[in-house]
Amino acid sequence: MGATTSVHRTIDAVWRMESAKVIAALARYVRDVGLAEEMAQDALVAALEQWPAEGVPKNPGAWLMTTAKRRAIDQIRRRENFNRKVEEIGREVQEVTPDASEGIEDEIGDDLLSLIFTACHPVLGTEARVALTLKMLGGLKTEEIARAFLVSDSTVAQRIVRAKKALADAGVPFEVPEGPELATRLASVLEVIYLIFNEGYSATQGDHWMRPELCAEALRLGRVLAELAPKEAEVHGLVALMEIQASRAKARTGPGGEPVLLLDQDRSKWDWLLIGRGLKALERAEALNQPPGPYYVQAALAACHARARKAEDTDWQRIASLYQVLAQISPSPIVELNRAVALSMAFGPAAGLALVDEIAGEKALQGYHLLPSVRGDFLVKLGRLKEAKGEFEKAASLTRNEREKTLLLERAAACD
């Protein structure tokens, strides 16, 4: 029993590492990511059946690849282009034995990049893109995705099924986009990865302030993408941003799991290895000498905090100027709200409050709990405690995260 459990753990680990490569390689042949994923799952089932009895092969990734490609031949036999496709894949199956790895990596980079762009295609809704990316590129099980986002297994399963169907119905090609389309499609990919990271970094609902497994998965996807697309500055910018933000993970919660705000964090708990990696990624983005994009600017903002060993050493005027740049590149009320915080730190709470009151009527901020939370903070600093209490209570009523709600209610009570 113990040996079987150990093999199953090995299979889980191998699947997490190798599944995206297997799906990507199959999708290049069958031109259908849904079908490719089903064939890869068939290979996983075969491993669960055979490895406990026969032992784990020397190269488990190659074993999965070979087994899945044989499943592909079985499927293609039922299609009209049988002869051409079988010959094409059959040659590779003969060349790749379950215990050999030579040749597998030759084309896998392009295949993986194509899979990333396909899973994040704009024809899909945001939730579908996130679920499909985590399933196909992260190797996460349906129940793991459901648990991470606090939804039912059936909800995630339906999103994935519908996403596969939508890609097939739309005839989305399995390829890396080129020309003018590349920028739009890359933005969609980066958005999905950062959405996954943010849900892990500041959970929008539930009892926990953070979900580290989502942060880790987003970071892994970002690093993979940076290797596959090394000449895209925004990719390095996103990786830099996530590395630096992730470095604060251990300092962001107190002993009881309560949130600790940035300026109150014990910076000795920050992960300086991650900060170093983030600053290196930022340097790579800068070296490409491309026009600054939103992720690059946000990474530069995060770097300002990372370089300050003490909160009082933070260069708030530079941060305020960077938010001005971000507002020009990617204008939004939320960017303006963050700029208001920077202005308050650089020039006093009255400056921040003036900008907040200016944007308070924006539709995008209605129901956004951080608007009254930020306004309350400014009012406290201006000594207007009664007004501040009302703002914190309003923010607490709007957030869906229980830890954050507790923090906001404590701040409201402190105003008494």
PARO-602704 format. One record per residue (C-alpha): x, y, z. Coordinates in Angstrom, 1 decimal. Last residue first. Layout:
{east=X | north=Y | up=Z}
...
END
This chain:
{east=-13.6 | north=56.0 | up=18.7}
{east=-11.5 | north=55.8 | up=15.5}
{east=-10.0 | north=52.6 | up=16.7}
{east=-13.3 | north=50.9 | up=16.2}
{east=-13.2 | north=51.7 | up=12.4}
{east=-9.7 | north=50.4 | up=12.2}
{east=-10.8 | north=47.1 | up=13.9}
{east=-13.7 | north=46.9 | up=11.5}
{east=-11.3 | north=47.2 | up=8.6}
{east=-9.0 | north=44.5 | up=9.9}
{east=-11.9 | north=42.1 | up=10.5}
{east=-13.2 | north=42.7 | up=6.9}
{east=-9.8 | north=42.0 | up=5.5}
{east=-9.6 | north=38.7 | up=7.2}
{east=-13.1 | north=37.8 | up=6.1}
{east=-12.5 | north=38.6 | up=2.4}
{east=-15.8 | north=39.6 | up=0.6}
{east=-15.1 | north=43.3 | up=1.0}
{east=-18.0 | north=45.7 | up=0.7}
{east=-19.3 | north=45.9 | up=4.2}
{east=-15.8 | north=46.4 | up=5.6}
{east=-15.2 | north=49.3 | up=3.2}
{east=-18.4 | north=51.0 | up=4.5}
{east=-17.3 | north=50.5 | up=8.1}
{east=-13.9 | north=52.0 | up=7.2}
{east=-15.5 | north=55.0 | up=5.6}
{east=-17.9 | north=55.6 | up=8.5}
{east=-15.0 | north=55.5 | up=11.0}
{east=-13.0 | north=58.0 | up=8.9}
{east=-15.9 | north=60.5 | up=9.0}
{east=-15.9 | north=60.4 | up=12.8}
{east=-12.1 | north=60.5 | up=12.9}
{east=-11.4 | north=63.7 | up=10.9}
{east=-7.9 | north=64.1 | up=12.3}
{east=-6.3 | north=64.7 | up=8.9}
{east=-4.3 | north=61.4 | up=9.2}
{east=-7.6 | north=59.6 | up=10.1}
{east=-9.3 | north=61.2 | up=7.0}
{east=-6.5 | north=59.9 | up=4.7}
{east=-6.9 | north=56.4 | up=6.0}
{east=-10.7 | north=56.6 | up=5.6}
{east=-10.3 | north=57.6 | up=2.0}
{east=-8.1 | north=54.6 | up=1.3}
{east=-10.6 | north=52.2 | up=2.9}
{east=-13.6 | north=54.0 | up=1.2}
{east=-12.0 | north=53.4 | up=-2.2}
{east=-10.5 | north=50.0 | up=-1.3}
{east=-13.9 | north=48.4 | up=-1.0}
{east=-14.8 | north=48.7 | up=-4.7}
{east=-18.6 | north=48.9 | up=-4.8}
{east=-18.6 | north=51.8 | up=-7.1}
{east=-15.0 | north=52.3 | up=-8.2}
{east=-15.5 | north=51.4 | up=-11.9}
{east=-18.4 | north=53.8 | up=-12.1}
{east=-16.2 | north=56.8 | up=-11.3}
{east=-17.9 | north=59.1 | up=-8.7}
{east=-15.1 | north=58.9 | up=-6.2}
{east=-12.5 | north=60.1 | up=-8.8}
{east=-12.2 | north=63.8 | up=-7.6}
{east=-12.8 | north=62.9 | up=-4.0}
{east=-9.8 | north=60.5 | up=-4.2}
{east=-7.6 | north=63.2 | up=-5.9}
{east=-8.3 | north=65.8 | up=-3.1}
{east=-7.9 | north=63.1 | up=-0.4}
{east=-4.3 | north=62.4 | up=-1.6}
{east=-3.3 | north=66.0 | up=-1.6}
{east=-4.8 | north=66.5 | up=1.9}
{east=-3.0 | north=63.4 | up=3.1}
{east=0.5 | north=65.0 | up=2.7}
{east=2.9 | north=65.6 | up=-0.2}
{east=4.8 | north=62.4 | up=-0.8}
{east=2.8 | north=59.9 | up=1.3}
{east=-0.5 | north=61.5 | up=0.2}
{east=0.6 | north=61.6 | up=-3.4}
{east=1.5 | north=57.9 | up=-3.3}
{east=-2.0 | north=57.0 | up=-1.9}
{east=-3.7 | north=59.2 | up=-4.6}
{east=-1.6 | north=57.5 | up=-7.3}
{east=-3.1 | north=54.2 | up=-6.1}
{east=-6.6 | north=55.6 | up=-6.5}
{east=-5.6 | north=57.0 | up=-9.9}
{east=-4.5 | north=53.5 | up=-11.0}
{east=-7.8 | north=52.2 | up=-9.8}
{east=-9.7 | north=54.9 | up=-11.7}
{east=-8.0 | north=53.7 | up=-15.0}
{east=-5.6 | north=54.9 | up=-17.5}
{east=-3.1 | north=52.4 | up=-18.8}
{east=-0.1 | north=54.2 | up=-20.4}
{east=-0.9 | north=57.7 | up=-19.2}
{east=-2.0 | north=56.6 | up=-15.7}
{east=1.1 | north=54.4 | up=-15.5}
{east=3.4 | north=57.4 | up=-16.2}
{east=1.6 | north=59.4 | up=-13.4}
{east=1.9 | north=56.3 | up=-11.2}
{east=5.7 | north=56.5 | up=-11.9}
{east=5.7 | north=60.1 | up=-10.8}
{east=4.0 | north=59.3 | up=-7.5}
{east=6.4 | north=56.4 | up=-6.9}
{east=9.4 | north=58.8 | up=-7.5}
{east=7.9 | north=61.2 | up=-5.0}
{east=7.3 | north=58.4 | up=-2.5}
{east=11.0 | north=57.3 | up=-2.4}
{east=10.7 | north=54.9 | up=0.5}
{east=13.3 | north=55.4 | up=3.2}
{east=10.6 | north=55.7 | up=5.9}
{east=9.5 | north=52.1 | up=5.3}
{east=13.0 | north=50.8 | up=6.0}
{east=15.2 | north=48.7 | up=3.7}
{east=13.9 | north=50.7 | up=0.8}
{east=15.0 | north=48.9 | up=-2.4}
{east=11.9 | north=46.6 | up=-2.4}
{east=9.5 | north=49.6 | up=-2.1}
{east=11.0 | north=51.3 | up=-5.2}
{east=11.2 | north=47.9 | up=-6.9}
{east=7.4 | north=47.5 | up=-6.6}
{east=7.0 | north=50.8 | up=-8.6}
{east=9.4 | north=49.6 | up=-11.3}
{east=7.5 | north=46.4 | up=-11.5}
{east=4.3 | north=48.4 | up=-12.0}
{east=6.0 | north=50.3 | up=-14.7}
{east=7.1 | north=47.1 | up=-16.5}
{east=3.7 | north=45.6 | up=-16.1}
{east=2.0 | north=48.7 | up=-17.6}
{east=4.3 | north=48.9 | up=-20.7}
{east=7.4 | north=51.0 | up=-21.1}
{east=8.4 | north=51.5 | up=-24.8}
{east=11.1 | north=49.0 | up=-25.6}
{east=14.8 | north=49.3 | up=-24.7}
{east=15.4 | north=45.5 | up=-24.4}
{east=17.8 | north=46.2 | up=-21.6}
{east=15.0 | north=47.7 | up=-19.4}
{east=13.1 | north=44.4 | up=-19.5}
{east=16.2 | north=42.4 | up=-18.6}
{east=17.0 | north=44.9 | up=-15.7}
{east=13.4 | north=44.3 | up=-14.4}
{east=14.0 | north=40.6 | up=-14.5}
{east=17.2 | north=41.1 | up=-12.5}
{east=15.3 | north=43.2 | up=-9.9}
{east=12.8 | north=40.5 | up=-9.6}
{east=15.4 | north=37.8 | up=-9.1}
{east=17.1 | north=39.9 | up=-6.4}
{east=13.7 | north=40.5 | up=-4.7}
{east=13.0 | north=36.7 | up=-4.8}
{east=16.4 | north=36.1 | up=-3.1}
{east=15.6 | north=38.9 | up=-0.6}
{east=12.6 | north=37.1 | up=0.7}
{east=11.0 | north=39.7 | up=3.0}
{east=11.0 | north=38.7 | up=6.7}
{east=13.6 | north=41.4 | up=7.6}
{east=11.1 | north=43.8 | up=6.1}
{east=8.8 | north=43.5 | up=9.1}
{east=5.6 | north=44.9 | up=7.6}
{east=3.8 | north=48.0 | up=8.8}
{east=4.3 | north=50.0 | up=5.6}
{east=3.0 | north=47.1 | up=3.5}
{east=-0.1 | north=46.3 | up=5.5}
{east=-0.3 | north=43.3 | up=7.7}
{east=-3.3 | north=41.1 | up=7.2}
{east=-4.5 | north=38.7 | up=10.0}
{east=-3.3 | north=35.1 | up=9.9}
{east=-3.2 | north=34.8 | up=13.7}
{east=0.6 | north=35.4 | up=13.9}
{east=0.5 | north=38.3 | up=11.4}
{east=0.2 | north=38.1 | up=7.7}
{east=2.0 | north=40.1 | up=4.9}
{east=5.5 | north=39.5 | up=6.2}
{east=5.8 | north=35.9 | up=4.9}
{east=4.5 | north=36.9 | up=1.5}
{east=6.7 | north=39.9 | up=0.9}
{east=8.9 | north=38.3 | up=-1.7}
{east=5.8 | north=37.4 | up=-3.7}
{east=5.4 | north=41.1 | up=-4.7}
{east=9.0 | north=41.3 | up=-5.9}
{east=8.8 | north=38.1 | up=-7.9}
{east=5.4 | north=39.0 | up=-9.3}
{east=6.4 | north=42.4 | up=-10.6}
{east=9.7 | north=41.1 | up=-12.0}
{east=7.9 | north=38.4 | up=-13.9}
{east=5.4 | north=40.9 | up=-15.2}
{east=8.2 | north=43.2 | up=-16.4}
{east=10.0 | north=40.3 | up=-18.0}
{east=6.9 | north=39.5 | up=-20.0}
{east=6.4 | north=43.2 | up=-20.8}
{east=9.9 | north=43.4 | up=-22.2}
{east=9.3 | north=40.7 | up=-24.9}
{east=12.5 | north=39.5 | up=-26.4}
{east=12.9 | north=36.4 | up=-24.1}
{east=9.6 | north=34.9 | up=-25.2}
{east=9.9 | north=31.2 | up=-24.3}
{east=12.2 | north=31.7 | up=-21.3}
{east=10.0 | north=34.6 | up=-20.1}
{east=6.9 | north=32.4 | up=-20.6}
{east=8.3 | north=29.7 | up=-18.4}
{east=9.1 | north=32.3 | up=-15.7}
{east=5.6 | north=33.7 | up=-15.9}
{east=4.0 | north=30.2 | up=-15.7}
{east=6.1 | north=29.4 | up=-12.6}
{east=5.2 | north=32.7 | up=-11.0}
{east=1.5 | north=32.1 | up=-11.7}
{east=1.7 | north=28.7 | up=-10.1}
{east=3.5 | north=29.9 | up=-7.0}
{east=1.0 | north=32.8 | up=-6.5}
{east=-1.8 | north=30.3 | up=-6.9}
{east=-0.4 | north=27.9 | up=-4.3}
{east=0.2 | north=30.8 | up=-1.9}
{east=-3.5 | north=31.5 | up=-1.3}
{east=-3.5 | north=34.7 | up=0.7}
{east=-5.7 | north=36.6 | up=3.1}
{east=-7.6 | north=33.5 | up=4.1}
{east=-11.2 | north=33.2 | up=5.2}
{east=-13.0 | north=33.5 | up=1.8}
{east=-13.1 | north=36.1 | up=-0.9}
{east=-11.0 | north=38.3 | up=-3.1}
{east=-7.8 | north=36.6 | up=-2.1}
{east=-4.9 | north=39.1 | up=-2.1}
{east=-1.7 | north=37.4 | up=-3.4}
{east=-3.3 | north=34.2 | up=-4.6}
{east=-6.1 | north=35.9 | up=-6.5}
{east=-3.4 | north=38.4 | up=-7.7}
{east=-1.2 | north=35.7 | up=-9.1}
{east=-4.0 | north=34.0 | up=-11.1}
{east=-5.1 | north=37.4 | up=-12.4}
{east=-1.4 | north=38.2 | up=-13.3}
{east=-1.2 | north=35.0 | up=-15.4}
{east=-4.5 | north=35.7 | up=-17.2}
{east=-3.6 | north=39.3 | up=-17.9}
{east=-0.2 | north=38.3 | up=-19.3}
{east=-1.8 | north=35.9 | up=-21.8}
{east=-4.4 | north=38.5 | up=-22.9}
{east=-1.7 | north=41.2 | up=-23.3}
{east=0.3 | north=38.7 | up=-25.5}
{east=-2.8 | north=38.3 | up=-27.7}
{east=-3.1 | north=42.0 | up=-28.2}
{east=0.6 | north=42.5 | up=-28.9}
{east=0.9 | north=39.5 | up=-31.2}
{east=-2.0 | north=40.5 | up=-33.5}
{east=-0.1 | north=43.3 | up=-35.1}
{east=2.5 | north=40.8 | up=-36.6}
{east=2.5 | north=37.2 | up=-35.4}
{east=0.4 | north=34.9 | up=-33.3}
{east=2.0 | north=31.7 | up=-32.0}
{east=0.1 | north=28.7 | up=-33.3}
{east=-2.7 | north=26.3 | up=-32.6}
{east=-5.4 | north=27.9 | up=-34.8}
{east=-8.7 | north=29.0 | up=-33.2}
{east=-11.5 | north=27.4 | up=-35.3}
{east=-14.1 | north=29.3 | up=-33.4}
{east=-16.1 | north=26.2 | up=-32.7}
{east=-13.0 | north=24.3 | up=-31.5}
{east=-11.9 | north=27.2 | up=-29.1}
{east=-15.5 | north=27.5 | up=-27.8}
{east=-15.8 | north=23.8 | up=-27.3}
{east=-12.5 | north=23.7 | up=-25.2}
{east=-13.7 | north=26.7 | up=-23.2}
{east=-17.1 | north=25.1 | up=-22.6}
{east=-15.6 | north=21.9 | up=-21.2}
{east=-13.2 | north=23.9 | up=-19.0}
{east=-15.9 | north=26.2 | up=-17.6}
{east=-18.1 | north=23.2 | up=-17.0}
{east=-15.4 | north=21.4 | up=-15.0}
{east=-14.8 | north=24.5 | up=-13.0}
{east=-18.4 | north=24.8 | up=-12.0}
{east=-18.7 | north=21.1 | up=-11.4}
{east=-15.8 | north=21.2 | up=-8.9}
{east=-17.6 | north=23.9 | up=-7.0}
{east=-16.2 | north=27.4 | up=-6.4}
{east=-13.8 | north=28.7 | up=-3.8}
{east=-11.2 | north=29.8 | up=-6.3}
{east=-8.3 | north=27.7 | up=-5.0}
{east=-10.6 | north=24.8 | up=-4.2}
{east=-12.1 | north=24.7 | up=-7.6}
{east=-8.7 | north=24.8 | up=-9.3}
{east=-7.6 | north=21.9 | up=-7.1}
{east=-10.8 | north=20.0 | up=-7.8}
{east=-10.3 | north=20.3 | up=-11.5}
{east=-6.8 | north=18.9 | up=-11.2}
{east=-3.8 | north=21.2 | up=-11.8}
{east=-1.3 | north=20.5 | up=-14.6}
{east=-0.4 | north=24.2 | up=-14.6}
{east=-0.4 | north=24.5 | up=-18.4}
{east=-3.5 | north=22.6 | up=-19.3}
{east=-5.6 | north=22.8 | up=-16.1}
{east=-4.3 | north=26.2 | up=-14.8}
{east=-4.6 | north=27.7 | up=-18.3}
{east=-8.0 | north=26.3 | up=-18.9}
{east=-9.4 | north=27.6 | up=-15.6}
{east=-7.9 | north=31.1 | up=-16.1}
{east=-9.1 | north=31.4 | up=-19.7}
{east=-12.6 | north=30.2 | up=-18.8}
{east=-12.8 | north=32.8 | up=-16.0}
{east=-11.7 | north=35.6 | up=-18.3}
{east=-14.1 | north=34.7 | up=-21.1}
{east=-12.8 | north=32.9 | up=-24.1}
{east=-12.4 | north=34.4 | up=-27.7}
{east=-9.5 | north=36.4 | up=-26.2}
{east=-7.3 | north=33.3 | up=-26.4}
{east=-5.5 | north=32.4 | up=-23.2}
{east=-5.5 | north=28.7 | up=-23.7}
{east=-4.4 | north=29.1 | up=-27.3}
{east=-1.6 | north=31.6 | up=-26.5}
{east=-0.2 | north=29.3 | up=-23.8}
{east=-0.5 | north=26.3 | up=-26.0}
{east=1.4 | north=28.0 | up=-28.9}
{east=4.2 | north=28.9 | up=-26.5}
{east=4.3 | north=25.3 | up=-25.3}
{east=4.6 | north=24.0 | up=-28.8}
{east=7.3 | north=26.5 | up=-29.8}
{east=9.3 | north=25.5 | up=-26.8}
{east=8.6 | north=21.8 | up=-27.3}
{east=10.2 | north=21.7 | up=-30.7}
{east=13.6 | north=20.3 | up=-29.9}
{east=12.8 | north=19.2 | up=-26.3}
{east=11.7 | north=15.7 | up=-27.2}
{east=14.6 | north=15.0 | up=-29.5}
{east=16.6 | north=12.9 | up=-27.0}
{east=14.5 | north=11.8 | up=-24.0}
{east=14.8 | north=8.1 | up=-24.0}
{east=13.2 | north=5.7 | up=-21.5}
{east=9.7 | north=5.5 | up=-23.1}
{east=11.2 | north=5.3 | up=-26.6}
{east=11.1 | north=8.3 | up=-28.8}
{east=12.3 | north=7.6 | up=-32.4}
{east=9.7 | north=5.1 | up=-33.3}
{east=7.0 | north=7.4 | up=-31.8}
{east=8.4 | north=10.3 | up=-33.9}
{east=8.2 | north=8.4 | up=-37.1}
{east=4.6 | north=7.4 | up=-36.2}
{east=3.6 | north=11.0 | up=-35.8}
{east=4.2 | north=12.0 | up=-39.4}
{east=3.3 | north=8.6 | up=-40.9}
{east=0.1 | north=8.5 | up=-39.0}
{east=-0.8 | north=12.1 | up=-40.0}
{east=-0.3 | north=11.5 | up=-43.8}
{east=-2.1 | north=8.2 | up=-43.9}
{east=-5.1 | north=9.1 | up=-41.7}
{east=-6.2 | north=12.4 | up=-43.2}
{east=-9.8 | north=11.4 | up=-43.2}
{east=-9.9 | north=10.7 | up=-39.5}
{east=-10.5 | north=7.5 | up=-37.5}
{east=-6.9 | north=6.5 | up=-37.7}
{east=-6.2 | north=9.9 | up=-36.2}
{east=-7.6 | north=8.8 | up=-32.9}
{east=-5.4 | north=5.7 | up=-32.6}
{east=-2.4 | north=7.6 | up=-33.7}
{east=-3.1 | north=10.2 | up=-31.0}
{east=-3.3 | north=7.5 | up=-28.4}
{east=0.2 | north=6.4 | up=-29.6}
{east=1.3 | north=10.0 | up=-29.1}
{east=0.0 | north=9.9 | up=-25.5}
{east=2.0 | north=6.8 | up=-24.7}
{east=5.2 | north=8.3 | up=-26.2}
{east=4.8 | north=11.6 | up=-24.3}
{east=3.9 | north=9.9 | up=-21.0}
{east=7.0 | north=7.6 | up=-21.3}
{east=9.2 | north=10.6 | up=-22.3}
{east=8.1 | north=12.4 | up=-19.1}
{east=8.7 | north=9.3 | up=-17.0}
{east=12.3 | north=9.0 | up=-18.0}
{east=13.7 | north=6.0 | up=-16.0}
{east=10.3 | north=4.4 | up=-15.9}
{east=8.4 | north=4.2 | up=-12.6}
{east=7.8 | north=0.6 | up=-11.6}
{east=5.9 | north=-2.2 | up=-13.4}
{east=3.0 | north=-2.8 | up=-11.0}
{east=2.5 | north=0.7 | up=-9.6}
{east=3.6 | north=2.2 | up=-13.0}
{east=1.0 | north=0.4 | up=-15.1}
{east=-2.5 | north=1.5 | up=-14.1}
{east=-1.7 | north=5.0 | up=-12.9}
{east=0.6 | north=5.5 | up=-15.9}
{east=-2.2 | north=4.4 | up=-18.3}
{east=-4.6 | north=6.8 | up=-16.7}
{east=-2.0 | north=9.6 | up=-17.2}
{east=-1.7 | north=8.6 | up=-20.9}
{east=-5.4 | north=8.8 | up=-21.3}
{east=-5.3 | north=12.3 | up=-19.7}
{east=-2.8 | north=13.3 | up=-22.4}
{east=-5.2 | north=12.1 | up=-25.0}
{east=-8.0 | north=14.1 | up=-23.5}
{east=-5.8 | north=17.2 | up=-23.4}
{east=-4.9 | north=16.8 | up=-27.1}
{east=-8.6 | north=16.5 | up=-27.9}
{east=-9.4 | north=19.8 | up=-26.2}
{east=-6.3 | north=21.4 | up=-27.6}
{east=-7.3 | north=20.7 | up=-31.2}
{east=-4.8 | north=20.9 | up=-34.0}
{east=-4.3 | north=17.1 | up=-33.9}
{east=-0.5 | north=17.3 | up=-34.6}
{east=0.5 | north=20.5 | up=-32.8}
{east=-2.0 | north=19.8 | up=-30.1}
{east=-0.1 | north=16.6 | up=-29.2}
{east=3.2 | north=18.4 | up=-28.5}
{east=1.4 | north=21.1 | up=-26.4}
{east=-0.5 | north=18.5 | up=-24.4}
{east=2.7 | north=16.5 | up=-23.6}
{east=4.6 | north=19.7 | up=-22.8}
{east=1.8 | north=20.9 | up=-20.5}
{east=1.6 | north=17.6 | up=-18.8}
{east=5.3 | north=17.3 | up=-17.9}
{east=5.8 | north=19.1 | up=-14.5}
{east=2.4 | north=18.6 | up=-12.9}
{east=2.2 | north=15.1 | up=-14.4}
{east=5.5 | north=14.1 | up=-13.0}
{east=4.6 | north=15.3 | up=-9.5}
{east=1.2 | north=13.5 | up=-9.5}
{east=2.9 | north=10.4 | up=-10.9}
{east=5.5 | north=10.5 | up=-8.1}
{east=2.7 | north=10.8 | up=-5.5}
{east=1.0 | north=7.9 | up=-7.1}
{east=4.2 | north=5.8 | up=-6.9}
{east=4.6 | north=6.6 | up=-3.2}
{east=1.0 | north=5.6 | up=-2.6}
{east=1.6 | north=2.3 | up=-4.4}
{east=4.7 | north=1.7 | up=-2.3}
{east=2.8 | north=2.4 | up=1.0}
{east=0.0 | north=0.0 | up=0.0}
END
